[in-house]
């Protein structure tokens, strides 16, 4: 967090005062002034009522040397008015005491005793201090921890937008004594609403960051669209290229850039080298205008174009936020802090790129500016989940054997919260003739309750078929998949996956109530497969099972829509096992997607892990491929089982940076059996799909080779750890080792065709460009794919 130390702040409209300026405390020169303010009974909550001037000076000399703390004197017309201290809560008494997020700033304010108090001065001073703190765009919210007995300050804080979270017992820290505090937060939205100040919730958007974001997205667009053979940039000299096209305005647009080309027709475009001219005149690099200019070439319909442009705008805004907040280096993320679950979620929030293939990969259409700060995974926020009670005539609970609904609720909520919810339900049903025993409890995304359920399902709410119970006590962090939450309060508890009716990367992110019915059974069957298979046992493959699910069916929307309608996917949730109790000493967790994360200096997390492991890139890759690729191939050859093995669905367990095993998640929605030979229980037969024999291998070629390894190999080569040819040589060698280890499957292995000369190029962006709100019919995904020629197989 970077703190500006000299600014001018004008209080909001409800408590006005002449401009107040802030300057750093000068411990030597300000010692007498500070002593007169601090060593008083009035300032007893400051903790130094009997300090000498020398002791006050020494304390502020210590604080002046701290990189995470700034002491400021507020002045009006050159006359000192009060003391403000701004600090990083992660390096204070508050460390470990609450769910910290990047962008938090702590604030202490000392208003000296006045001989003639000025009405409204306290509120004006606090408003000016908050205005100053929020002038730093990297600050998302302000944290205060006044003494729990200081009721006057609590009232003041409330007037400027602070919301109390609760009392907390803080340990001693430095010169600060232990105390019971009232922990309170104020974000930009609440501050503006309380004071009448202009909103600054989009403070991360500024011209410099916006220009950098546009260069990044246009560079990716050129690279990925060229990969999918939508574009064919023309080579010029020395690794430079030009892309030409006539825009909708009838003008010829040219984008010149430097790029390197790699195996699998992969392009790495240098964003800093991009220049754009229109009719020979220099223009800015603008991703949204790029899509409009090349609409015809991209094949975007007039109906789809505005939505796609909006998705690009959201992706750009997200990139601006990440520029401010994703500041940890790849080496720091790889090293960790020694707290594996904290490190796991730190990496989850630090990633700066969404899906590696999609250009508009952070659309999230439907989220507002404050929603973004609350629910986007890169913000690292911690939120409480809302709960509703659903009448069992329309809702259904399914779970793995032995997990009753009330037992799940007791484990998830605790008996106190569960009892409070029971009482609220009973009160809501009083006089209706409805029985509380006929209801199931379901967690819902806070956005979904406010924006969809309370509106779209108004009849259900009015007739008490749906009853809002309030928020649970635990705080959850949104994951990269956006609708899944990790429990920050109790990491050992289940993940919660909810329906979220926002458009992101070509789909409305709902959950099918119908699919929830078979979800636990699918997971139990998969667990039996893994437990009984020697190869998977040797590879130490583990599943994070979806242990329970609830789905709600509205008779109204069931009769008014077909089976694929988004209205049938607005109210469902599932519980998934947590990885917290699956790891041992010296082990860490990271989603596989994070391997492709590149920090501000251009260093990848994968390379940082290799360096930390100390074993060299080839040995590291052998461990990684044995943990990830080999089990996927075995699932396919032995059971005709395919998953959606993209980076967010795989959690790698590493030991000192070296991959040890994989944890697979998001199973029931993504798994498929692509052939008739594997017997399935009748209640999960829905996962069987008919795929031509020659297309079975596409789950490896497309999902693994093209959508992940295509990016990973050049990253490692670019950092000098291994060449691309050597990378693919290790892939080839590990697959051959698998074949030799399983001679009874050798014929099936050969029939699969992993060493074929080439494979069809399946184009993800073309799908999104065709229909960016429903890329595929989920009932016939294979039938809707778009291909563009073939790619040379790098392991042929």
Secondary structure, DSSP 8 states (H G I E B T S, - for coil): -----SEEE---TTS--S-EEEEE--TTTTHHHHHHHHSSSTTGGGT-TT--HHHHHHHHHHHHH-TTEEEEEEEETTEEEEEEEEE-GGGSTTTTTS---TTEEEEEEEE---SS--TTHHHHHHHHHHHHHHTSTT--EEEEEEETT-HHHHHHHHHTT-EEEEEEEE--BTTB--EEEEEEEEEHHHHHHHH-----TTTT--HHHHHHHHHHHHHHHHHHHHHTTS---EE-STTEEEEEEE-TTS-EEEEEEEEEEEGGGEEEE-GGG-EEEETTEEE---HHHHHHHTHHHHT--HHHHHHHHHHHHHHHHHHHHHHHH--S-HHHHHH--S-HHHHHHHHHHH---SSSS-SS----BT--HHHHHHH-GGGT--EEEEEEEEETTTEEEEESTT--HHHHHHHHHHHHHHHHHHHHHHHHHTTTT--GGGEEEEEE-HHHIIIIIHHHTHHHHHTTSEEEEEEEEEEEEE-TTSSEEEESS-TTS-EEEE----EETTEE----HHHHHHHHHHHHHHHHHHHT-HHHHHTT-EE--EEEEEEE--HHHHHHS-TT-GGGSSSEEEEE--SGGG--TTEEEEEGGGGG-B-TTS-BHHHHHHHHHTS-HHHHHHHHHHHTHHHHHHHHHHH-EE----GGGEEEEEETTEEEEEEE---TTT-EE-SSSS---GGGGGGB----GGGTTHHHIIIIIIIIIHHHHHHHHHTTS--HHHHHHHHHHHHHHHHHH-GGGHHHHHHHTTT-SEEEEE-HHHHHHH-SS--S-TTSTGGG--EEEEEE-TT-
